[in-house]
Structures are given as structure tokens and as C-alpha cells.
Amino acid sequence: MNIDRKSSTAEVAQALFVGSAGVVLGLTGLAKAIIAVGPARALDGPDPLFGIPFRQLLLLLGLLELFIAFICVFTQRRRLNLLAVGWISTNFLVYRLGLWFIGWHRPCGCMGNLTDLLHISPRLADNIMKGVLAYLLVGSYGILLWQWRQRRGQGRAVGPGQGVVAA
């Protein structure tokens, strides 16, 4: 009975993480898509890594985040959800590492002019997004690792003298 309680607690935790990741990705994806079609002229400049206008990059990423948010919120395939969140989070991390590697020390433009609308500094928004990225990375990979260990532990054969003795 204790094992069932642990299992259901883990399932609830996974569902909460996937749901929250879906909401976060949905909100950030929607914000990016709205910003991308807005009038901010600064978004017409090229992204330092890909060379395409920030506007196009934001729209592409916003739509991708909305797609993954949809998967997280409207499907029950937890492994797929976690892999999708882990995949996009890893890509965001690699992008940020790429910016750091080329010496780009300005805040990520991922929030566009939304920082003006929210009356927060671009640096604060960048730090918030770093925290969100850490949450998505640690949460998705942490749960995937936990699931892998659970499956691996269930696959072990019971050796001599290790069986359960009935009372």
C-alpha cells in the first residue's frame, strides 16, 4: 500500500510539473508571438547567432512553444511531454551558451518589448527567464531520470535469498 501511495504521489507531481510547464511555455510562446507581430523596430535587427531578424526568430520560437504547451496540456503521454519540454529547454540553454560564447552579454531579447509593458528592466526579465529555463530543465530531466531509474529497478531479477517471504 505504501508503494501505491508513492506511485500516485509521483504521478501527481509529474502531472503538476507537466501542466505548469505547459502553462509557462504557453504564456511565453504567446508573448513571443504577439511581440513578433508588433511594431518594435528593434526586432528587425539580426539575431547574433542565426543571422535572421529577431522578429522571425521570436515568431518561430513562440509558435514552437505554443505547440509544446498544447502537447503538455492536452495529452496524457507523460514521457512525450517531458521529452518535449526537455528538448526545447536544452535548445534554449544551447542558444544562451552560444550567445555567451560569442561575447553577447546583453539580456536575451526573448521578451522583446514586453519588458516595457510590464515596467520591468530587461535584465530582470532575463534573470526571470533564466530561472524559468532552470525550472524546465531540472524538472523535465529530473523526472525523466527518476522514471528511468524506476524502470531499471523494476527490471532487476530477484536473486536467491532476496525474494519476499509471505507471512
VENSUL-V371257 format. One record per helix or strand. SS is the DSSP state (H for helix, E for strand). FROM is the first residue (numbers start at 0). TO is the last residue. If there is no record, write none. Layout:
# VENSUL-V371257
ss->SS from->FROM to->TO
ss->SS from->FROM to->TO
This chain:
# VENSUL-V371257
ss->H from->1 to->35
ss->H from->40 to->43
ss->E from->45 to->45
ss->E from->52 to->52
ss->H from->53 to->73
ss->H from->77 to->100
ss->H from->108 to->110
ss->H from->113 to->117
ss->H from->121 to->153
